[in-house]
Amino acid sequence: MMGMGRSFIGCSLAALVSVTGCTQSGETEAQAPRKPAAQARPVDAADAVGLQGTVKFKEDGGRERFSLKPKENGAKLVDAEDRELARYKWKGASLKVSGPDDVALGYVVGSAGGALTVRDGEQRQVRFTLARQGAGWRLNDMKGALLYSVWPEDEGARIQDGAGADVARVKVREGKVSLRDAEGRTLLSTKSLLGAEAAACLAFEAVDLPLRMALLFHLQAPPSTEPSQP
């Protein structure tokens, strides 16, 4: 009887130790920090920074519309026949926008908070301001009126006008970045690595093309990251 009692007590202790060990192991595993599962997301300014060569924009039928070519300390915008439309050159933290005749059309100036201010060629007047709005951006005119807002989406970005109506979308799929109208028709596309937020600037039709592309260039290739190219 005593032997059976010792055997029963020994088995009980062993079982108790086993259960305690499993419980501690389970608690340790539950308390250990876990890395969040990787989620697929579109190319944005954080993933695609800088110009990795000439960015060619084509219409839906494949016809080239215009191109942004990196140059030393800036870039230039050319049409389908390689005729120069605008020049972009860094002046410290400011991006100077000039015509083919080198006359200043405006300046895009970044702020510490990340906002971009578009000034006129004489830098006396603010024409537009592109600033963060939550997870997106908003473009205001010189009087502070909202012109466009940009919101991130699973496959790119959505662009709305000042009244909140959809005007365009940026889609990033299979290495292709496309700008589409509200009905889904492709307006422009490129196979270059381009951030969705930067590409959204193409939809700002209230802004002249040279300044529109200046905003795109500033978002895509800020002065601290854009490599000098001949």
HUTAVEN-V339513 format. One record per backbone hydrogen bond with DSSP energy under -1.0 kcal/mol. NH is the residue of the N-H (numbers start at 0). CO is the residue of the C=O. Records with the same first field share a line. If there is no record, write none. Layout:
NH=CO, CO
This chain:
4=0
5=1
6=2
7=3
8=4
9=5
10=6
11=7
12=8
13=9
14=10
15=11
16=12
17=13
18=14
19=15
20=16
21=17
22=18
23=19
24=20
25=21
26=22
27=23
28=24
29=25
30=26
31=27
46=43
47=43
49=219
54=67
56=65
57=188
58=62
61=58
64=56
65=56
66=77
67=54
68=75
70=73
73=70
74=87
75=68
76=85
77=66
78=82
81=78
84=76
85=76
86=97
87=74
88=95
89=72
90=93
93=90
94=107
95=88
96=105
97=86
98=102
101=98
104=96
105=96
106=118
107=94
108=116
110=114
113=110
115=129
116=108
117=127
118=106
119=124
122=119
126=117
127=117
128=139
129=115
130=137
132=135
135=132
136=149
137=130
138=147
139=128
140=144
143=140
146=138
147=138
148=159
149=136
150=157
152=155
155=152
156=169
157=150
158=167
159=148
160=164
163=160
166=158
167=158
168=179
169=156
170=177
171=154
172=175
175=172
176=189
177=170
178=187
179=168
180=184
183=180
186=178
187=178
188=57
189=176
195=42
198=194
199=195
200=197
201=198
202=199
203=200
204=202
206=203
211=207
212=208
213=209
214=210
215=211
216=212
217=213
218=214
219=215
220=216
224=221
225=221
